[in-house]
Amino acid sequence: MKHWSQSTDFQHISIPVASLKQKVERAYYKCRDGDAAEAQDDLLSAECRMRQAKRRKQK
């Protein structure tokens, strides 16, 4: 399976997005700010890629 950053399928990317959201929440809950910030960066990238893929699919 491709890493989400190599995918252009929004459905494929939506799975890691959900996982990354949970990772951010857990890190903040455990006061691991560095881990949370890193996961947040990944989440923002994945969400952006997912939105781009959705727009491409709708065209």
C-alpha positions in Angstrom: 0.0 0.0 0.0 1.2 3.5 -0.9 2.0 6.1 1.8 -0.8 8.7 1.8 1.5 11.3 0.4 1.9 9.3 -2.8 -1.8 8.7 -3.3 -4.2 10.7 -5.4 -7.3 8.8 -4.2 -9.2 10.8 -1.6 -10.7 7.6 -0.1 -7.3 6.1 0.5 -6.1 9.4 2.1 -9.1 9.6 4.4 -8.0 6.6 6.4 -4.6 8.1 7.5 -6.4 11.4 8.1 -8.6 9.8 10.7 -5.6 8.1 12.2 -3.5 11.3 12.3 -6.4 13.1 14.1 -6.4 10.5 16.8 -2.6 10.7 17.1 -2.8 14.5 17.5 -5.5 14.2 20.2 -3.6 11.5 22.1 -0.4 13.5 22.0 -2.1 16.7 23.3 -3.9 14.7 26.0 -0.6 13.3 27.2 1.0 16.7 27.1 3.6 15.7 24.4 3.6 19.0 22.6 6.5 18.1 20.2 4.8 14.9 19.1 1.5 16.7 18.8 3.0 19.5 16.7 4.6 17.0 14.4 1.4 15.0 14.0 -0.5 18.2 13.4 1.8 19.1 10.5 1.3 15.7 9.0 -2.5 16.0 9.5 -2.6 19.4 7.8 -0.7 18.0 4.8 -2.8 14.9 4.5 -6.1 16.9 4.7 -4.8 19.3 2.1 -3.9 16.4 -0.2 -7.3 14.8 0.5 -9.2 18.0 -0.5 -7.1 18.3 -3.7 -7.9 14.7 -4.6 -11.6 15.3 -4.0 -11.6 18.4 -6.3 -9.8 16.4 -9.0 -12.4 13.6 -8.8 -15.3 16.1 -9.1 -14.0 17.6 -12.3 
